Amino acid sequence: MKKFAYRASIFLLAATLGLASLCGCGGGETNYGENVVQLAFYAVNDLHGKFMDTEEQPGVDEFTTYMKLLYDESAHEEILLSSGDMWQGTVESSTTRGALMTKWMNDVGFCAMTLGNHEYDWGAAVLGPNSALAEFPFLAINVTDGGVTPAYCKPSTVVERKGVKVGIIGAIGDCLGSISGEFQTGLYFASGSELTALVKAEATRLRQEEGCDLIVYSIHEGGSGFSSSKVTQVTDRDLTYYDTSLSDGYVDLVFEAHTHQSYILQDEYGVYHLQGGGENRGVSYADVVFHTDTKKFEVAPKLLAPAEYARASLRDDPVVAQLYAEYFADADPYETVLGVNSATWDDNALEEKLAELYYRKGVEAWGGEYEIVLGGGYLKTRSPYDLAKGKVTYADVFSLLPFDNAIVLGKIKGSSLKQNFLANKSNYHVFSTIGAAEVESDKDYYIIVDSYTSTYRWNNITEVARLSGSVYARDLLADFIRGGGRAV
């Protein structure tokens, strides 16, 4: 198994450092007295399957060691959470439909995972098996499917540490529209005042019926325009995605996600909101000193950088290699070289090439029967967005194009073709053989898009056929590179 050479270049510590120095985010062995419990919350958001080390960033092997060392020291009681989007994004995670990441989360000791929108990238069908595999609950208080709460998720869970009970409520944000249309049927994510009412009722129940001392809210939604490791004071006008009335006695600490921002916010009621950047570029941390006699507490928030939890002095935990070998014993996608890039291929050029590849694949499959005039759609690469100069592996291509959106032959009226694809190219990349001026509004035309684009109802596309087999955008690009194609 290939192990890439990523290591943080700053704050490298000698292996002989004591445990309090190595892992002591919360101040080491401070003695607050017998009536105090120190809780240490760690929250991971938007990991997107970044399991293996790459040239760009760390995987989870050092973080696994980091957390296990923390469990062994006595200063704090650790609680490890996820705020969603854990599975989709890399070849090792996406091809296992979340199973590899779920097994890893079991091993490292996650207490709960809030569902994110990308947990639905393969439809709700994968959530049941993964929830059965998980040794921790999936949380989403506001999800219904066909009008009922799915068995794969719960509204909340309770974690107890040294007699202190912590209620953890999970919710997915108002992001149903980001899920492919073919997987939206029956799903509903309550939002706005409806979500607020649900959270208030559950927080009240947790305090009154479960005896919870603290309420943590983990929501797969977050702010934009914030980027600071220092505390930023905000008002309800800044938190458009969060009802600050929740902070008035219902919620004590909030971990956020979805927007991939790095911030520590403090709202008008003094409640902290943290988001750790996503894709293993940060972890949210909150040290909570809870006084068991008065039931009062203090919170000290912090954003942890990879230099802290993925430093070279931390040995790789062997569970990462073991899980990888379990699924990739025969063929290693990090070793499967497709070709050599003579220059960096930026995201826009990649997306334009994909539109052309869509068109040519469609003509190859259906051109004998249909006159196809366009290929493309909502084509956006993911992190690291560009294809770097040098050797290109299948894992590289997969990370750029992780979505399993089928290649579709669609029928569309000329008016929609002009409006959605030819006149407005801000959202879509297209390769067309016809100009907007040539299109007749009432005539039917045939185009090649993917299922994400075709099932977006405002595009007004009728699906005619799908490419058989599991052939996705990344496969078209991989075949192109295998054939000698590269950045120009």
C-alpha positions as CSV (number, residue, x, y, z in Angstrom):
1,M,0.0,0.0,0.0
2,K,1.4,3.3,-1.0
3,K,1.8,5.9,1.8
4,F,2.3,9.4,0.7
5,A,4.7,11.7,2.4
6,Y,2.4,14.4,3.8
7,R,3.6,15.7,7.1
8,A,3.0,19.0,8.8
9,S,6.1,21.2,8.5
10,I,5.6,23.2,11.7
11,F,5.5,22.4,15.4
12,L,7.3,19.1,14.9
13,L,7.8,17.6,18.4
14,A,10.3,15.1,19.6
15,A,8.9,11.7,20.4
16,T,10.1,12.1,23.9
17,L,7.6,14.9,24.8
18,G,5.3,14.0,27.6
19,L,1.6,13.2,26.9
20,A,0.3,16.5,28.4
21,S,2.5,18.4,25.9
22,L,1.7,16.2,23.0
23,C,-2.0,16.2,23.3
24,G,-3.0,18.7,26.0
25,C,-5.3,21.0,24.2
26,G,-7.2,21.7,27.4
27,G,-4.3,22.7,29.7
28,G,-2.8,19.4,30.8
29,E,-3.3,18.2,34.4
30,T,-4.9,21.3,35.9
31,N,-6.7,20.3,39.2
32,Y,-10.0,22.1,39.6
33,G,-11.1,20.1,42.6
34,E,-13.4,17.2,43.3
35,N,-16.5,19.1,42.2
36,V,-15.4,19.7,38.7
37,V,-15.4,17.5,35.5
38,Q,-13.4,18.5,32.5
39,L,-15.0,17.6,29.2
40,A,-13.1,17.8,26.0
41,F,-15.3,17.9,22.8
42,Y,-13.7,17.2,19.4
43,A,-15.8,17.6,16.3
44,V,-15.0,16.6,12.8
45,N,-16.9,18.1,9.9
46,D,-17.0,17.5,6.1
47,L,-14.1,14.9,6.1
48,H,-15.3,13.8,2.7
49,G,-13.5,10.4,2.9
50,K,-10.0,11.9,3.3
51,F,-8.8,8.7,4.7
52,M,-5.3,8.2,3.1
53,D,-2.4,10.6,3.3
54,T,-1.8,12.5,0.0
55,E,0.6,15.1,-1.2
56,E,-1.9,17.8,-0.4
57,Q,-3.1,16.9,3.1
58,P,-3.1,14.3,5.9
59,G,-5.2,11.3,6.2
60,V,-6.6,10.0,9.4
61,D,-3.8,7.7,10.6
62,E,-2.1,10.3,12.9
63,F,-5.5,11.7,14.1
64,T,-6.4,8.1,15.2
65,T,-3.3,7.9,17.3
66,Y,-3.8,11.4,18.6
67,M,-7.3,10.5,19.9
68,K,-6.3,7.2,21.4
69,L,-3.5,8.9,23.3
70,L,-6.0,11.4,24.6
71,Y,-8.3,8.6,25.8
72,D,-5.3,7.3,27.9
73,E,-4.6,10.5,29.7
74,S,-6.6,11.5,32.8
75,A,-7.1,15.3,32.6
76,H,-10.2,15.3,30.4
77,E,-13.2,13.2,29.4
78,E,-13.2,13.2,25.6
79,I,-16.3,13.2,23.5
80,L,-15.7,12.8,19.7
81,L,-18.4,13.9,17.3
82,S,-19.0,14.3,13.6
83,S,-21.2,17.0,12.0
84,G,-21.6,15.1,8.7
85,D,-20.4,14.6,5.1
86,M,-17.9,11.9,6.2
87,W,-18.1,9.4,3.4
88,Q,-18.2,10.9,-0.1
89,G,-15.1,12.2,-1.8
90,T,-12.3,9.7,-2.3
91,V,-11.9,6.4,-4.0
92,E,-11.2,4.5,-0.8
93,S,-14.4,5.8,0.9
94,S,-16.9,6.3,-1.9
95,T,-16.4,2.9,-3.5
96,T,-17.2,1.3,-0.2
97,R,-20.3,3.5,0.2
98,G,-19.3,4.7,3.6
99,A,-18.4,1.3,5.1
100,L,-14.7,1.9,5.4
101,M,-15.2,5.2,7.1
102,T,-17.9,3.9,9.4
103,K,-15.6,1.0,10.5
104,W,-12.8,3.6,11.2
105,M,-15.2,5.8,13.2
106,N,-16.0,2.8,15.3
107,D,-12.4,2.2,16.0
108,V,-11.5,5.8,16.9
109,G,-14.5,6.1,19.2
110,F,-17.0,8.5,17.7
111,C,-20.0,9.1,20.0
112,A,-22.4,10.3,17.2
113,M,-22.5,11.4,13.6
114,T,-24.9,14.0,12.3
115,L,-26.1,13.3,8.8
116,G,-24.9,15.5,6.0
117,N,-26.3,16.0,2.5
118,H,-23.5,14.0,1.0
119,E,-24.5,10.9,3.0
120,Y,-27.4,10.8,0.6
121,D,-25.2,10.8,-2.6
122,W,-26.1,7.1,-3.2
123,G,-29.6,7.4,-1.9
124,A,-31.0,6.6,1.5
125,A,-30.6,2.9,0.8
126,V,-26.9,3.0,2.0
127,L,-27.8,4.6,5.3
128,G,-29.6,1.5,6.8
129,P,-26.6,-0.8,6.3
130,N,-24.1,1.8,7.6
131,S,-26.2,2.6,10.7
132,A,-26.3,-1.1,11.4
133,L,-22.5,-1.3,11.0
134,A,-22.0,1.8,13.2
135,E,-21.3,1.5,16.9
136,F,-22.6,5.0,17.4
137,P,-25.9,6.7,16.4
138,F,-26.6,8.7,13.2
139,L,-28.4,11.9,14.3
140,A,-31.0,14.0,12.3
141,I,-33.9,15.3,14.2
142,N,-35.5,16.9,11.2
143,V,-35.4,14.1,8.6
144,T,-38.5,12.3,7.5
145,D,-38.9,9.9,4.6
146,G,-42.4,9.2,3.4
147,G,-43.7,11.2,6.3
148,V,-42.0,9.1,9.0
149,T,-38.7,9.2,10.8
150,P,-36.3,6.8,9.2
151,A,-34.9,3.9,11.3
152,Y,-31.4,4.8,10.4
153,C,-31.3,8.0,12.4
154,K,-32.3,9.4,15.8
155,P,-33.0,12.9,17.0
156,S,-30.5,12.8,19.8
157,T,-28.2,10.7,22.0
158,V,-27.0,11.0,25.6
159,V,-23.3,10.6,26.6
160,E,-22.3,10.4,30.3
161,R,-18.9,11.2,31.6
162,K,-18.1,11.0,35.3
163,G,-21.8,11.6,36.2
164,V,-22.2,14.5,33.8
165,K,-24.9,13.8,31.2
166,V,-24.5,15.5,27.8
167,G,-27.4,15.5,25.4
168,I,-26.4,15.7,21.7
169,I,-29.0,16.8,19.2
170,G,-28.2,16.4,15.4
171,A,-29.9,18.2,12.5
172,I,-29.2,18.4,8.8
173,G,-29.4,21.9,7.2
174,D,-31.8,23.2,4.6
175,C,-29.8,21.4,1.8
176,L,-32.3,18.9,0.3
177,G,-31.9,20.7,-3.0
178,S,-28.2,19.8,-3.2
179,I,-29.1,16.1,-3.3
180,S,-29.6,14.5,-6.7
181,G,-33.3,14.7,-7.7
182,E,-33.6,11.0,-8.2
183,F,-32.9,10.5,-4.5
184,Q,-35.1,13.3,-3.1
185,T,-38.5,11.5,-3.5
186,G,-40.1,11.2,-0.1
187,L,-37.3,13.0,1.8
188,Y,-38.1,16.1,3.8
189,F,-35.7,18.2,5.9
190,A,-37.6,20.5,8.3
191,S,-36.0,23.9,8.5
192,G,-36.7,27.4,9.9
193,S,-39.2,27.7,12.7
194,E,-40.2,24.1,12.3
195,L,-36.7,23.0,13.0
196,T,-36.4,25.4,15.9
197,A,-39.5,23.9,17.5
198,L,-38.1,20.4,17.2
199,V,-34.8,21.3,18.8
200,K,-36.4,23.2,21.6
201,A,-38.7,20.3,22.4
202,E,-35.9,17.8,22.3
203,A,-33.6,19.9,24.4
204,T,-36.4,20.3,27.0
205,R,-37.0,16.6,27.0
206,L,-33.3,15.8,27.4
207,R,-33.0,18.1,30.4
208,Q,-36.3,17.1,32.1
209,E,-36.6,13.4,31.3
210,E,-33.0,12.3,30.7
211,G,-31.4,14.6,33.3
212,C,-28.9,16.1,30.9
213,D,-26.6,18.8,32.3
214,L,-25.4,20.1,28.9
215,I,-27.0,20.2,25.5
216,V,-24.7,20.1,22.4
217,Y,-26.2,20.9,19.0
218,S,-24.5,19.4,16.0
219,I,-25.9,20.8,12.7
220,H,-24.9,20.2,9.2
221,E,-25.2,23.8,8.2
222,G,-23.0,26.8,8.8
223,G,-22.0,30.3,8.1
224,S,-20.1,31.9,5.2
225,G,-17.7,34.7,5.2
226,F,-16.2,33.8,8.6
227,S,-12.5,32.7,8.7
228,S,-10.7,33.2,12.0
229,S,-9.3,31.1,14.8
230,K,-10.1,33.9,17.2
231,V,-13.6,34.3,18.6
232,T,-15.9,36.5,16.5
233,Q,-18.9,38.1,18.1
234,V,-22.1,37.7,16.0
235,T,-25.8,38.6,16.1
236,D,-28.8,36.8,14.9
237,R,-28.5,38.7,11.6
238,D,-25.2,37.0,11.0
239,L,-26.5,33.5,11.8
240,T,-29.1,33.3,9.0
241,Y,-29.1,29.5,9.3
242,Y,-29.5,29.4,13.1
243,D,-32.3,30.7,15.3
244,T,-30.5,32.3,18.2
245,S,-33.5,31.8,20.5
246,L,-32.1,28.2,20.8
247,S,-29.2,29.7,22.7
248,D,-31.6,31.1,25.4
249,G,-31.5,28.1,27.7
250,Y,-31.9,25.3,25.2
251,V,-28.5,24.8,23.5
252,D,-25.1,25.3,25.3
253,L,-22.6,24.6,22.5
254,V,-22.9,24.3,18.7
255,F,-20.8,22.4,16.2
256,E,-21.4,23.3,12.6
257,A,-20.5,22.1,9.1
258,H,-21.4,22.2,5.4
259,T,-19.8,25.5,4.4
260,H,-16.2,24.3,5.0
261,Q,-15.4,27.5,6.9
262,S,-13.0,27.7,9.8
263,Y,-14.4,29.8,12.7
264,I,-15.3,30.3,16.3
265,L,-18.4,32.5,16.7
266,Q,-20.1,33.6,19.9
267,D,-23.7,34.6,19.6
268,E,-25.7,37.2,21.6
269,Y,-26.4,34.6,24.4
270,G,-22.7,33.7,24.8
271,V,-23.1,30.3,23.1
272,Y,-20.1,29.3,20.9
273,H,-20.4,28.0,17.3
274,L,-17.5,26.2,15.8
275,Q,-16.6,24.8,12.4
276,G,-13.3,23.2,11.6
277,G,-12.9,23.9,7.9
278,G,-13.5,20.4,6.5
279,E,-11.6,17.8,4.5
280,N,-9.2,17.2,7.4
281,R,-7.9,20.7,7.5
282,G,-9.1,21.3,11.0
283,V,-10.9,19.9,14.0
284,S,-13.2,21.9,16.3
285,Y,-12.3,21.6,20.0
286,A,-14.1,22.9,23.1
287,D,-12.8,22.5,26.7
288,V,-15.8,22.5,29.1
289,V,-15.2,22.8,32.8
290,F,-18.4,21.6,34.5
291,H,-19.0,22.3,38.2
292,T,-21.1,19.4,39.5
293,D,-22.2,21.2,42.7
294,T,-23.5,24.4,41.0
295,K,-24.2,22.9,37.5
296,K,-22.4,25.9,36.0
297,F,-19.8,25.6,33.3
298,E,-17.1,27.5,31.3
299,V,-16.3,26.8,27.7
300,A,-12.9,27.4,26.1
301,P,-13.1,26.9,22.3
302,K,-10.2,26.3,19.9
303,L,-9.6,25.2,16.3
304,L,-7.0,22.5,16.0
305,A,-4.8,22.6,12.9
306,P,-3.2,19.5,11.3
307,A,0.1,20.6,12.7
308,E,-1.3,19.6,16.1
309,Y,-3.2,16.3,15.4
310,A,-1.3,15.1,12.3
311,R,2.2,15.9,13.3
312,A,5.1,13.6,12.3
313,S,5.9,12.7,15.9
314,L,2.6,10.8,16.0
315,R,2.9,7.2,14.8
316,D,0.4,6.0,12.2
317,D,-2.3,3.9,13.8
318,P,-2.2,0.5,12.1
319,V,-6.0,0.3,11.8
320,V,-5.9,2.7,8.8
321,A,-3.6,0.4,6.8
322,Q,-5.6,-2.7,7.9
323,L,-9.0,-1.2,6.8
324,Y,-7.4,0.0,3.5
325,A,-6.0,-3.5,2.8
326,E,-9.4,-5.0,3.6
327,Y,-11.0,-3.3,0.6
328,F,-8.0,-2.8,-1.7
329,A,-5.9,-5.9,-1.3
330,D,-5.6,-6.6,-5.1
331,A,-5.6,-3.3,-6.8
332,D,-4.4,0.0,-5.3
333,P,-6.0,3.0,-7.0
334,Y,-3.2,5.2,-5.6
335,E,-0.7,3.1,-7.6
336,T,-2.8,2.9,-10.8
337,V,-1.1,5.5,-13.0
338,L,-3.2,6.6,-16.0
339,G,-0.7,8.9,-17.6
340,V,1.5,11.9,-17.1
341,N,0.4,15.5,-17.0
342,S,2.9,17.9,-18.6
343,A,1.3,20.9,-16.9
344,T,-1.3,21.6,-14.2
345,W,-4.8,21.1,-15.5
346,D,-7.1,23.7,-13.9
347,D,-10.7,23.2,-12.9
348,N,-12.3,25.2,-15.7
349,A,-10.3,23.5,-18.4
350,L,-11.1,20.1,-16.9
351,E,-14.8,20.9,-16.8
352,E,-14.8,22.1,-20.4
353,K,-13.1,18.9,-21.4
354,L,-15.7,16.8,-19.5
355,A,-18.5,18.5,-21.4
356,E,-16.8,17.5,-24.7
357,L,-16.3,13.9,-23.4
358,Y,-20.0,13.7,-22.4
359,Y,-20.9,14.7,-25.9
360,R,-18.6,12.3,-27.6
361,K,-19.6,9.4,-25.4
362,G,-23.3,10.1,-26.1
363,V,-22.7,10.2,-29.8
364,E,-20.9,6.9,-29.6
365,A,-23.7,5.3,-27.7
366,W,-26.8,6.9,-29.3
367,G,-25.7,9.0,-32.2
368,G,-26.9,6.5,-34.7
369,E,-30.5,7.0,-33.6
370,Y,-30.6,10.5,-32.2
371,E,-29.2,13.8,-33.4
372,I,-27.3,15.0,-30.4
373,V,-26.5,18.7,-30.2
374,L,-24.9,19.2,-26.8
375,G,-23.0,17.6,-24.0
376,G,-22.2,18.8,-20.5
377,G,-24.2,20.1,-17.5
378,Y,-23.4,20.9,-13.9
379,L,-19.7,19.8,-14.0
380,K,-17.7,20.9,-11.0
381,T,-14.5,19.4,-9.7
382,R,-14.0,18.8,-6.0
383,S,-10.9,19.3,-3.8
384,P,-8.1,19.7,-4.8
385,Y,-10.0,21.0,-7.9
386,D,-7.0,21.0,-10.3
387,L,-5.1,18.0,-11.7
388,A,-1.5,18.6,-10.8
389,K,1.5,18.3,-13.1
390,G,3.2,14.8,-13.1
391,K,1.8,11.3,-12.8
392,V,-1.9,11.0,-12.7
393,T,-3.5,8.1,-10.7
394,Y,-7.0,6.8,-10.7
395,A,-7.3,8.1,-7.1
396,D,-6.4,11.6,-8.3
397,V,-9.2,11.6,-10.9
398,F,-11.7,10.1,-8.4
399,S,-11.1,12.8,-5.8
400,L,-11.8,15.5,-8.5
401,L,-15.0,13.7,-9.7
402,P,-16.4,11.5,-6.9
403,F,-20.1,11.6,-7.8
404,D,-21.8,8.6,-9.2
405,N,-24.1,10.5,-11.6
406,A,-25.2,8.4,-14.5
407,I,-24.6,9.6,-18.1
408,V,-28.0,10.4,-19.6
409,L,-29.5,10.9,-23.0
410,G,-32.1,13.6,-22.5
411,K,-34.8,15.3,-24.5
412,I,-35.4,19.0,-24.1
413,K,-37.4,21.8,-25.7
414,G,-35.5,24.4,-27.6
415,S,-36.7,27.2,-25.2
416,S,-35.2,25.4,-22.2
417,L,-32.1,24.4,-24.2
418,K,-31.4,28.1,-24.9
419,Q,-32.3,29.4,-21.5
420,N,-30.6,26.8,-19.3
421,F,-27.6,25.7,-21.4
422,L,-26.7,28.0,-24.2
423,A,-27.6,31.5,-23.0
424,N,-26.7,31.0,-19.4
425,K,-23.3,29.3,-19.0
426,S,-22.5,30.6,-15.5
427,N,-23.8,27.3,-13.9
428,Y,-23.0,24.8,-16.6
429,H,-20.2,23.8,-18.9
430,V,-21.3,22.7,-22.3
431,F,-19.9,21.4,-25.6
432,S,-22.4,22.2,-28.4
433,T,-22.8,21.8,-32.1
434,I,-25.5,24.4,-32.3
435,G,-25.8,28.1,-31.4
436,A,-28.6,29.7,-29.5
437,A,-29.7,31.6,-32.6
438,E,-30.2,28.4,-34.5
439,V,-32.5,26.8,-31.8
440,E,-36.2,26.6,-32.4
441,S,-38.1,27.2,-29.2
442,D,-40.8,24.5,-29.8
443,K,-38.6,21.9,-31.3
444,D,-37.3,18.9,-29.3
445,Y,-33.5,18.4,-29.0
446,Y,-31.3,15.7,-27.6
447,I,-28.5,16.3,-25.2
448,I,-26.0,14.4,-23.1
449,V,-25.9,15.3,-19.4
450,D,-25.7,13.4,-16.1
451,S,-28.4,12.3,-13.8
452,Y,-27.8,15.2,-11.4
453,T,-28.4,17.7,-14.2
454,S,-31.3,15.8,-15.8
455,T,-33.2,15.4,-12.5
456,Y,-33.0,19.0,-11.6
457,R,-36.6,19.8,-12.4
458,W,-36.1,23.4,-13.6
459,N,-34.0,22.1,-16.5
460,N,-37.1,20.4,-18.0
461,I,-35.2,17.4,-19.3
462,T,-37.0,14.1,-20.1
463,E,-34.7,11.2,-19.7
464,V,-34.6,9.0,-22.8
465,A,-31.8,6.5,-21.9
466,R,-28.9,5.9,-19.6
467,L,-25.5,4.6,-20.3
468,S,-25.4,1.0,-19.1
469,G,-22.8,-0.1,-16.5
470,S,-21.2,2.1,-13.9
471,V,-19.6,4.7,-16.2
472,Y,-19.3,8.2,-14.6
473,A,-17.6,11.5,-15.4
474,R,-14.3,10.3,-13.7
475,D,-14.3,7.2,-16.0
476,L,-14.5,9.3,-19.1
477,L,-11.7,11.5,-17.9
478,A,-9.6,8.4,-16.9
479,D,-10.1,6.8,-20.3
480,F,-9.1,10.1,-22.0
481,I,-5.9,10.3,-19.9
482,R,-5.1,6.6,-20.5
483,G,-5.3,7.4,-24.2
484,G,-2.7,10.1,-24.0
485,G,-4.9,13.1,-23.3
486,R,-3.6,15.7,-21.0
487,A,-3.7,19.4,-20.1
488,V,-3.1,21.8,-23.0
